[in-house]
Amino acid sequence: MVAKTRSAMVIAFLAGILLLISGISGLATWETIKNFVTQNIIDNTIVQLIFAFLIFIASLGGLSVIAGGLLIGKNKIRTGKFLILLGAGMGLVGLIFTVAVAYAEGSLTLGSFFSIGTIGLVLSIIARLIVKK
């Protein structure tokens, strides 16, 4: 196993554990995207089924990130990165969205960046960035 792949796998595994402990998942992010797409772009049975599948995987949160890390370890890079993306709530985009909402609500504090969930999100982003493909 290549060192980068192994590192990404270990980091994703740790990120998944932190996300499980904190209870963070990508569910809310993907539900918001689904609502936007179905209300503003297209709404049919196929789109609903695709989003139902994506939301199911995203609802697993940390488990999806751990599974993605294991797939990266098995050299299934694209699939692994995709599972990490779903489980972490779109990674960087989800993190930026969360920070923007907290800022808009006036609840953004420095302490919110040191939570277990935030560290898990950052680690999941790092795991995805380490591997190429």
PyMOL commands that place a pseudoatom at each C-alpha (Angstrom):
pseudoatom trace, name=CA, resn=MET, resi=1, chain=A, elem=C, hetatm=0, pos=[0.000, 0.000, 0.000]
pseudoatom trace, name=CA, resn=VAL, resi=2, chain=A, elem=C, hetatm=0, pos=[1.341, 3.418, -0.953]
pseudoatom trace, name=CA, resn=ALA, resi=3, chain=A, elem=C, hetatm=0, pos=[2.191, 5.681, 1.985]
pseudoatom trace, name=CA, resn=LYS, resi=4, chain=A, elem=C, hetatm=0, pos=[-0.264, 8.395, 0.900]
pseudoatom trace, name=CA, resn=THR, resi=5, chain=A, elem=C, hetatm=0, pos=[-3.075, 5.885, 0.552]
pseudoatom trace, name=CA, resn=ARG, resi=6, chain=A, elem=C, hetatm=0, pos=[-2.326, 4.416, 3.960]
pseudoatom trace, name=CA, resn=SER, resi=7, chain=A, elem=C, hetatm=0, pos=[-2.173, 7.876, 5.536]
pseudoatom trace, name=CA, resn=ALA, resi=8, chain=A, elem=C, hetatm=0, pos=[-5.493, 8.855, 3.964]
pseudoatom trace, name=CA, resn=MET, resi=9, chain=A, elem=C, hetatm=0, pos=[-7.074, 5.626, 5.189]
pseudoatom trace, name=CA, resn=VAL, resi=10, chain=A, elem=C, hetatm=0, pos=[-5.890, 6.172, 8.771]
pseudoatom trace, name=CA, resn=ILE, resi=11, chain=A, elem=C, hetatm=0, pos=[-6.936, 9.832, 8.774]
pseudoatom trace, name=CA, resn=ALA, resi=12, chain=A, elem=C, hetatm=0, pos=[-10.373, 8.964, 7.365]
pseudoatom trace, name=CA, resn=PHE, resi=13, chain=A, elem=C, hetatm=0, pos=[-10.779, 6.266, 10.003]
pseudoatom trace, name=CA, resn=LEU, resi=14, chain=A, elem=C, hetatm=0, pos=[-9.945, 8.752, 12.775]
pseudoatom trace, name=CA, resn=ALA, resi=15, chain=A, elem=C, hetatm=0, pos=[-12.232, 11.364, 11.206]
pseudoatom trace, name=CA, resn=GLY, resi=16, chain=A, elem=C, hetatm=0, pos=[-15.060, 8.839, 11.067]
pseudoatom trace, name=CA, resn=ILE, resi=17, chain=A, elem=C, hetatm=0, pos=[-14.633, 7.955, 14.725]
pseudoatom trace, name=CA, resn=LEU, resi=18, chain=A, elem=C, hetatm=0, pos=[-14.703, 11.634, 15.701]
pseudoatom trace, name=CA, resn=LEU, resi=19, chain=A, elem=C, hetatm=0, pos=[-17.794, 12.211, 13.567]
pseudoatom trace, name=CA, resn=LEU, resi=20, chain=A, elem=C, hetatm=0, pos=[-19.505, 9.215, 15.169]
pseudoatom trace, name=CA, resn=ILE, resi=21, chain=A, elem=C, hetatm=0, pos=[-18.676, 10.452, 18.657]
pseudoatom trace, name=CA, resn=SER, resi=22, chain=A, elem=C, hetatm=0, pos=[-19.965, 13.940, 17.880]
pseudoatom trace, name=CA, resn=GLY, resi=23, chain=A, elem=C, hetatm=0, pos=[-23.034, 12.744, 15.990]
pseudoatom trace, name=CA, resn=ILE, resi=24, chain=A, elem=C, hetatm=0, pos=[-22.283, 14.845, 12.919]
pseudoatom trace, name=CA, resn=SER, resi=25, chain=A, elem=C, hetatm=0, pos=[-23.423, 13.549, 9.552]
pseudoatom trace, name=CA, resn=GLY, resi=26, chain=A, elem=C, hetatm=0, pos=[-23.947, 14.940, 6.084]
pseudoatom trace, name=CA, resn=LEU, resi=27, chain=A, elem=C, hetatm=0, pos=[-27.702, 14.482, 6.354]
pseudoatom trace, name=CA, resn=ALA, resi=28, chain=A, elem=C, hetatm=0, pos=[-28.719, 18.128, 6.740]
pseudoatom trace, name=CA, resn=THR, resi=29, chain=A, elem=C, hetatm=0, pos=[-26.459, 19.321, 3.937]
pseudoatom trace, name=CA, resn=TRP, resi=30, chain=A, elem=C, hetatm=0, pos=[-27.760, 16.773, 1.439]
pseudoatom trace, name=CA, resn=GLU, resi=31, chain=A, elem=C, hetatm=0, pos=[-31.371, 17.346, 2.513]
pseudoatom trace, name=CA, resn=THR, resi=32, chain=A, elem=C, hetatm=0, pos=[-30.915, 21.070, 1.843]
pseudoatom trace, name=CA, resn=ILE, resi=33, chain=A, elem=C, hetatm=0, pos=[-29.437, 20.348, -1.584]
pseudoatom trace, name=CA, resn=LYS, resi=34, chain=A, elem=C, hetatm=0, pos=[-32.310, 17.977, -2.386]
pseudoatom trace, name=CA, resn=ASN, resi=35, chain=A, elem=C, hetatm=0, pos=[-34.875, 20.588, -1.401]
pseudoatom trace, name=CA, resn=PHE, resi=36, chain=A, elem=C, hetatm=0, pos=[-33.191, 23.212, -3.560]
pseudoatom trace, name=CA, resn=VAL, resi=37, chain=A, elem=C, hetatm=0, pos=[-32.937, 20.918, -6.585]
pseudoatom trace, name=CA, resn=THR, resi=38, chain=A, elem=C, hetatm=0, pos=[-36.488, 19.595, -6.352]
pseudoatom trace, name=CA, resn=GLN, resi=39, chain=A, elem=C, hetatm=0, pos=[-38.004, 23.036, -5.803]
pseudoatom trace, name=CA, resn=ASN, resi=40, chain=A, elem=C, hetatm=0, pos=[-35.943, 25.039, -8.292]
pseudoatom trace, name=CA, resn=ILE, resi=41, chain=A, elem=C, hetatm=0, pos=[-34.479, 22.754, -10.945]
pseudoatom trace, name=CA, resn=ILE, resi=42, chain=A, elem=C, hetatm=0, pos=[-36.149, 19.379, -11.464]
pseudoatom trace, name=CA, resn=ASP, resi=43, chain=A, elem=C, hetatm=0, pos=[-38.445, 17.150, -9.483]
pseudoatom trace, name=CA, resn=ASN, resi=44, chain=A, elem=C, hetatm=0, pos=[-39.211, 13.658, -10.692]
pseudoatom trace, name=CA, resn=THR, resi=45, chain=A, elem=C, hetatm=0, pos=[-39.086, 10.118, -9.371]
pseudoatom trace, name=CA, resn=ILE, resi=46, chain=A, elem=C, hetatm=0, pos=[-35.534, 9.438, -10.536]
pseudoatom trace, name=CA, resn=VAL, resi=47, chain=A, elem=C, hetatm=0, pos=[-34.203, 12.575, -8.847]
pseudoatom trace, name=CA, resn=GLN, resi=48, chain=A, elem=C, hetatm=0, pos=[-36.083, 11.669, -5.658]
pseudoatom trace, name=CA, resn=LEU, resi=49, chain=A, elem=C, hetatm=0, pos=[-34.616, 8.140, -5.691]
pseudoatom trace, name=CA, resn=ILE, resi=50, chain=A, elem=C, hetatm=0, pos=[-31.081, 9.402, -6.266]
pseudoatom trace, name=CA, resn=PHE, resi=51, chain=A, elem=C, hetatm=0, pos=[-31.365, 11.837, -3.381]
pseudoatom trace, name=CA, resn=ALA, resi=52, chain=A, elem=C, hetatm=0, pos=[-32.949, 9.192, -1.147]
pseudoatom trace, name=CA, resn=PHE, resi=53, chain=A, elem=C, hetatm=0, pos=[-29.898, 6.988, -1.733]
pseudoatom trace, name=CA, resn=LEU, resi=54, chain=A, elem=C, hetatm=0, pos=[-27.426, 9.845, -1.173]
pseudoatom trace, name=CA, resn=ILE, resi=55, chain=A, elem=C, hetatm=0, pos=[-29.229, 10.994, 1.971]
pseudoatom trace, name=CA, resn=PHE, resi=56, chain=A, elem=C, hetatm=0, pos=[-29.275, 7.448, 3.355]
pseudoatom trace, name=CA, resn=ILE, resi=57, chain=A, elem=C, hetatm=0, pos=[-25.503, 7.136, 2.963]
pseudoatom trace, name=CA, resn=ALA, resi=58, chain=A, elem=C, hetatm=0, pos=[-24.946, 10.644, 4.321]
pseudoatom trace, name=CA, resn=SER, resi=59, chain=A, elem=C, hetatm=0, pos=[-27.084, 9.880, 7.375]
pseudoatom trace, name=CA, resn=LEU, resi=60, chain=A, elem=C, hetatm=0, pos=[-24.543, 7.261, 8.392]
pseudoatom trace, name=CA, resn=GLY, resi=61, chain=A, elem=C, hetatm=0, pos=[-22.027, 10.086, 8.885]
pseudoatom trace, name=CA, resn=GLY, resi=62, chain=A, elem=C, hetatm=0, pos=[-18.906, 8.708, 10.500]
pseudoatom trace, name=CA, resn=LEU, resi=63, chain=A, elem=C, hetatm=0, pos=[-19.618, 5.183, 9.282]
pseudoatom trace, name=CA, resn=SER, resi=64, chain=A, elem=C, hetatm=0, pos=[-19.581, 6.459, 5.699]
pseudoatom trace, name=CA, resn=VAL, resi=65, chain=A, elem=C, hetatm=0, pos=[-16.274, 8.201, 6.324]
pseudoatom trace, name=CA, resn=ILE, resi=66, chain=A, elem=C, hetatm=0, pos=[-14.778, 5.049, 7.862]
pseudoatom trace, name=CA, resn=ALA, resi=67, chain=A, elem=C, hetatm=0, pos=[-16.056, 2.942, 4.948]
pseudoatom trace, name=CA, resn=GLY, resi=68, chain=A, elem=C, hetatm=0, pos=[-14.578, 5.485, 2.534]
pseudoatom trace, name=CA, resn=GLY, resi=69, chain=A, elem=C, hetatm=0, pos=[-11.232, 5.258, 4.286]
pseudoatom trace, name=CA, resn=LEU, resi=70, chain=A, elem=C, hetatm=0, pos=[-11.282, 1.478, 4.079]
pseudoatom trace, name=CA, resn=LEU, resi=71, chain=A, elem=C, hetatm=0, pos=[-12.099, 1.658, 0.369]
pseudoatom trace, name=CA, resn=ILE, resi=72, chain=A, elem=C, hetatm=0, pos=[-9.188, 4.030, -0.142]
pseudoatom trace, name=CA, resn=GLY, resi=73, chain=A, elem=C, hetatm=0, pos=[-7.034, 1.440, 1.613]
pseudoatom trace, name=CA, resn=LYS, resi=74, chain=A, elem=C, hetatm=0, pos=[-8.307, -1.150, -0.896]
pseudoatom trace, name=CA, resn=ASN, resi=75, chain=A, elem=C, hetatm=0, pos=[-7.282, 1.213, -3.726]
pseudoatom trace, name=CA, resn=LYS, resi=76, chain=A, elem=C, hetatm=0, pos=[-10.893, 2.146, -4.563]
pseudoatom trace, name=CA, resn=ILE, resi=77, chain=A, elem=C, hetatm=0, pos=[-9.952, 5.818, -4.436]
pseudoatom trace, name=CA, resn=ARG, resi=78, chain=A, elem=C, hetatm=0, pos=[-12.900, 7.451, -6.197]
pseudoatom trace, name=CA, resn=THR, resi=79, chain=A, elem=C, hetatm=0, pos=[-15.534, 5.439, -4.368]
pseudoatom trace, name=CA, resn=GLY, resi=80, chain=A, elem=C, hetatm=0, pos=[-13.774, 6.005, -1.050]
pseudoatom trace, name=CA, resn=LYS, resi=81, chain=A, elem=C, hetatm=0, pos=[-13.509, 9.743, -1.597]
pseudoatom trace, name=CA, resn=PHE, resi=82, chain=A, elem=C, hetatm=0, pos=[-17.185, 9.854, -2.595]
pseudoatom trace, name=CA, resn=LEU, resi=83, chain=A, elem=C, hetatm=0, pos=[-18.278, 8.080, 0.597]
pseudoatom trace, name=CA, resn=ILE, resi=84, chain=A, elem=C, hetatm=0, pos=[-16.156, 10.452, 2.664]
pseudoatom trace, name=CA, resn=LEU, resi=85, chain=A, elem=C, hetatm=0, pos=[-17.726, 13.378, 0.820]
pseudoatom trace, name=CA, resn=LEU, resi=86, chain=A, elem=C, hetatm=0, pos=[-21.236, 12.129, 1.579]
pseudoatom trace, name=CA, resn=GLY, resi=87, chain=A, elem=C, hetatm=0, pos=[-20.603, 11.201, 5.188]
pseudoatom trace, name=CA, resn=ALA, resi=88, chain=A, elem=C, hetatm=0, pos=[-18.889, 14.460, 6.049]
pseudoatom trace, name=CA, resn=GLY, resi=89, chain=A, elem=C, hetatm=0, pos=[-21.611, 16.618, 4.524]
pseudoatom trace, name=CA, resn=MET, resi=90, chain=A, elem=C, hetatm=0, pos=[-19.629, 17.706, 1.481]
pseudoatom trace, name=CA, resn=GLY, resi=91, chain=A, elem=C, hetatm=0, pos=[-16.497, 18.413, 3.489]
pseudoatom trace, name=CA, resn=LEU, resi=92, chain=A, elem=C, hetatm=0, pos=[-15.192, 21.908, 2.965]
pseudoatom trace, name=CA, resn=VAL, resi=93, chain=A, elem=C, hetatm=0, pos=[-18.439, 23.214, 1.468]
pseudoatom trace, name=CA, resn=GLY, resi=94, chain=A, elem=C, hetatm=0, pos=[-20.370, 21.855, 4.437]
pseudoatom trace, name=CA, resn=LEU, resi=95, chain=A, elem=C, hetatm=0, pos=[-17.875, 23.361, 6.862]
pseudoatom trace, name=CA, resn=ILE, resi=96, chain=A, elem=C, hetatm=0, pos=[-18.058, 26.772, 5.178]
pseudoatom trace, name=CA, resn=PHE, resi=97, chain=A, elem=C, hetatm=0, pos=[-21.857, 26.563, 5.129]
pseudoatom trace, name=CA, resn=THR, resi=98, chain=A, elem=C, hetatm=0, pos=[-21.911, 25.722, 8.846]
pseudoatom trace, name=CA, resn=VAL, resi=99, chain=A, elem=C, hetatm=0, pos=[-19.593, 28.620, 9.681]
pseudoatom trace, name=CA, resn=ALA, resi=100, chain=A, elem=C, hetatm=0, pos=[-21.673, 31.021, 7.567]
pseudoatom trace, name=CA, resn=VAL, resi=101, chain=A, elem=C, hetatm=0, pos=[-24.906, 29.965, 9.274]
pseudoatom trace, name=CA, resn=ALA, resi=102, chain=A, elem=C, hetatm=0, pos=[-23.321, 30.249, 12.732]
pseudoatom trace, name=CA, resn=TYR, resi=103, chain=A, elem=C, hetatm=0, pos=[-22.024, 33.715, 11.831]
pseudoatom trace, name=CA, resn=ALA, resi=104, chain=A, elem=C, hetatm=0, pos=[-25.428, 34.812, 10.536]
pseudoatom trace, name=CA, resn=GLU, resi=105, chain=A, elem=C, hetatm=0, pos=[-27.096, 33.553, 13.715]
pseudoatom trace, name=CA, resn=GLY, resi=106, chain=A, elem=C, hetatm=0, pos=[-24.504, 35.273, 15.884]
pseudoatom trace, name=CA, resn=SER, resi=107, chain=A, elem=C, hetatm=0, pos=[-23.460, 31.996, 17.480]
pseudoatom trace, name=CA, resn=LEU, resi=108, chain=A, elem=C, hetatm=0, pos=[-20.006, 31.756, 15.912]
pseudoatom trace, name=CA, resn=THR, resi=109, chain=A, elem=C, hetatm=0, pos=[-17.359, 31.376, 18.589]
pseudoatom trace, name=CA, resn=LEU, resi=110, chain=A, elem=C, hetatm=0, pos=[-13.752, 30.291, 18.608]
pseudoatom trace, name=CA, resn=GLY, resi=111, chain=A, elem=C, hetatm=0, pos=[-14.751, 27.338, 20.780]
pseudoatom trace, name=CA, resn=SER, resi=112, chain=A, elem=C, hetatm=0, pos=[-16.947, 25.973, 18.018]
pseudoatom trace, name=CA, resn=PHE, resi=113, chain=A, elem=C, hetatm=0, pos=[-13.826, 25.317, 15.942]
pseudoatom trace, name=CA, resn=PHE, resi=114, chain=A, elem=C, hetatm=0, pos=[-12.341, 23.099, 18.613]
pseudoatom trace, name=CA, resn=SER, resi=115, chain=A, elem=C, hetatm=0, pos=[-15.230, 20.668, 18.795]
pseudoatom trace, name=CA, resn=ILE, resi=116, chain=A, elem=C, hetatm=0, pos=[-14.772, 16.980, 18.091]
pseudoatom trace, name=CA, resn=GLY, resi=117, chain=A, elem=C, hetatm=0, pos=[-17.095, 17.231, 15.102]
pseudoatom trace, name=CA, resn=THR, resi=118, chain=A, elem=C, hetatm=0, pos=[-15.175, 20.091, 13.515]
pseudoatom trace, name=CA, resn=ILE, resi=119, chain=A, elem=C, hetatm=0, pos=[-11.898, 18.249, 13.939]
pseudoatom trace, name=CA, resn=GLY, resi=120, chain=A, elem=C, hetatm=0, pos=[-13.519, 15.194, 12.329]
pseudoatom trace, name=CA, resn=LEU, resi=121, chain=A, elem=C, hetatm=0, pos=[-14.703, 17.302, 9.389]
pseudoatom trace, name=CA, resn=VAL, resi=122, chain=A, elem=C, hetatm=0, pos=[-11.267, 18.830, 8.902]
pseudoatom trace, name=CA, resn=LEU, resi=123, chain=A, elem=C, hetatm=0, pos=[-9.624, 15.405, 9.054]
pseudoatom trace, name=CA, resn=SER, resi=124, chain=A, elem=C, hetatm=0, pos=[-12.087, 14.054, 6.487]
pseudoatom trace, name=CA, resn=ILE, resi=125, chain=A, elem=C, hetatm=0, pos=[-11.186, 16.931, 4.161]
pseudoatom trace, name=CA, resn=ILE, resi=126, chain=A, elem=C, hetatm=0, pos=[-7.488, 16.200, 4.661]
pseudoatom trace, name=CA, resn=ALA, resi=127, chain=A, elem=C, hetatm=0, pos=[-8.021, 12.491, 3.938]
pseudoatom trace, name=CA, resn=ARG, resi=128, chain=A, elem=C, hetatm=0, pos=[-9.725, 13.322, 0.639]
pseudoatom trace, name=CA, resn=LEU, resi=129, chain=A, elem=C, hetatm=0, pos=[-7.000, 15.778, -0.341]
pseudoatom trace, name=CA, resn=ILE, resi=130, chain=A, elem=C, hetatm=0, pos=[-4.137, 13.381, 0.363]
pseudoatom trace, name=CA, resn=VAL, resi=131, chain=A, elem=C, hetatm=0, pos=[-5.081, 10.863, -2.310]
pseudoatom trace, name=CA, resn=LYS, resi=132, chain=A, elem=C, hetatm=0, pos=[-5.239, 11.649, -6.003]
pseudoatom trace, name=CA, resn=LYS, resi=133, chain=A, elem=C, hetatm=0, pos=[-7.686, 10.395, -8.645]
for i in range(1, 133): cmd.bond("trace and resi %d" % i, "trace and resi %d" % (i + 1))
show_as sticks, trace
zoom trace
